[in-house]
Amino acid sequence: MSGRRVIALVAAREIRERLRSRVFLISTLVLLLLVGGSTALNGALSRKQTYRVAVTSPAPPGLAAALQRAAKPFDDASVRLRVVASPAAGRQALEAKQIDALLLLADNRLLFRSDVDPKAAAVADTAVRAVRHHLPPSPELTPATLHPPKAKTTDAATVAAYFSSFLLLMGLAVYGQWVVTGVVEEKNNRVVELILSAVRPRHLLAGKVIGIGLLGLAQLALIAGLAAVLLVAGAFNAPAGLGSSVALVIPWFALGFALYAVAYATAGALASGQQNAETAGQPVTYTILAAYFAGYLALATSTDGLLANIFTVFPLTAPLVLPARSALVGVPLWQHVLAVVLVLATIYALVRLAGRVYGQGLLHTGPRLGPRTAWRLTRQL
């Protein structure tokens, strides 16, 4: 039987076993409830936005009511109107962050501090047109700023960066533990002895990683599908461009899981019994956490710094750093290609090298088998 056929059979077996597991069903239900519950909580706790707008004296009659009506369509927002004595007084209040925008009707301008708020500009323009209905058509309000706009990361980029990194971190840790548990269970009931008499250890290892990885992707896709339905239904708001920014999570989850699951499987094979299943994968989990926090600190320090560029392509950190950095500032195509090549090469090397340790560890009984001892035994075969 060919290696591909063996891997496919092992993967299918893993999927069937996990689908019958109450742990998988309960975890899926809990995650779906968390998504739905967090959406409901967000809706209950969300506050409607209030725009603080000032206008120079004298204010046109009915302007305050017109502003309130114009703000209604924007998530039932509200406007607080303040009248200032002069443009200078209004600019001073804007500098002191006492107001969000200043209406200069004589110049048909709407002044912001450093960044134009499109919603506030639309509300003000609609309201001013309403109170000027009895006058000849006037030009639209021209948004302007006291200071040059600040170069900053968009909300969509920030949300996508944090969401994708955290999702990958949790996914790698949770599904990696599934791999450890599955390996230890097989080892304890000695089913693996029959399996290894017919297949190579590295094929068994690859099939197990692929099977659990596909199931993990399916679970994440189900949760993402629910979130997408809630988003379309208007249950919560998401920044524009979030979908395209988060799209990199899927392939990098697959690559990251393949990379770390090999190590998880080997750790499970070296465990001495079921009671060690939870602690067997801790070194791998700590490595993932170290990679996550190292990447986070590198991006927080400088998204284009030396460390950020290194962690973008370094195999152990690339699955966590590249999607986040791509969402924040973008990543050059050559770094995407280099990161994928290095991670794939590392996965291949790990499967080849860990396959022998994995096979020896599965057949070992008694005290926990150390990695060095397992490797030394494989060299004697």
MOVENFEN-V133176 format. One record per backbone hydrogen bond with DSSP energy under -1.0 kcal/mol. CO is the residue of the C=O (numbers start at 1). NH is the residue of the N-H. Records with the same first field share a line. If there is no record, write none. Layout:
CO: NH  NH
//
This chain:
2: 6
3: 7
4: 8
5: 9
6: 10
7: 11
8: 12
9: 13
10: 14
11: 15
12: 16
13: 17
14: 18
15: 19
16: 20
18: 21
21: 25
22: 26
23: 27
24: 28
25: 29
26: 30
27: 31
28: 32
29: 33
30: 34
31: 35
32: 36
33: 37
34: 38
35: 39
36: 40
37: 41
38: 42
39: 43
40: 44
41: 45
42: 46
49: 78
51: 80
52: 100  101
53: 82
54: 103
55: 84
60: 63
62: 66
63: 67
64: 68
65: 69
66: 70
67: 71
71: 74  77
72: 76
73: 75
78: 51
80: 53
82: 55
84: 57
86: 90
87: 91
88: 92
89: 93
90: 94
91: 95
92: 96
93: 98
94: 97
101: 54
102: 111
103: 56
104: 109
108: 142
109: 104
110: 144
111: 102
112: 146
113: 147
117: 121
118: 122
119: 123
120: 124
121: 125
122: 126
123: 127
124: 128
125: 129
126: 130
127: 131
128: 132
130: 133
132: 135
142: 110
144: 112
154: 158
155: 159
156: 160
157: 161
158: 162
159: 163
160: 164
161: 165
162: 166
163: 167
164: 168
165: 169
166: 170
167: 171
168: 172
169: 173
170: 174
171: 175
172: 176
173: 177
174: 178
175: 179
176: 180
177: 181
178: 182
179: 183
180: 184
181: 185
182: 186
183: 187
184: 188
185: 189
186: 192
191: 195
192: 196
195: 198  199
200: 204
201: 205
202: 206
203: 207
204: 208
205: 209
206: 210
207: 211
208: 212
209: 213
210: 214
211: 215
212: 216
213: 217
214: 218
215: 219
216: 220
217: 221
218: 222
219: 223
220: 224
221: 225
222: 226
223: 227
224: 228
225: 229
226: 230
227: 231
228: 232
229: 233
230: 235
231: 234
239: 242
241: 245
242: 246
246: 249
248: 252
249: 253
250: 254
251: 255
252: 256
253: 257
254: 258
255: 259
256: 260
257: 261
260: 264
261: 265
262: 266
263: 267
264: 268
265: 269
266: 270
270: 369
273: 276
274: 277
276: 280
279: 282
281: 285
282: 286
283: 287
284: 288
285: 289
286: 290
287: 291
288: 292
289: 293
290: 294
291: 295
292: 296
293: 297
294: 298
295: 299
296: 300
297: 301
298: 302
302: 305
305: 309
306: 310
307: 311
308: 312
310: 314
314: 317  318
317: 320  321
318: 322
321: 325
322: 326
323: 327
324: 328
325: 329  330
332: 336
333: 337
334: 338
335: 339
336: 340
337: 341
338: 342
339: 343
340: 344
341: 345
342: 346
343: 347
344: 348
345: 349
346: 350
347: 351
348: 352
349: 353
350: 354
351: 355
354: 358
355: 359
356: 360
357: 361
358: 362
359: 363
370: 374
371: 375
372: 376
373: 377
374: 378
375: 379
//
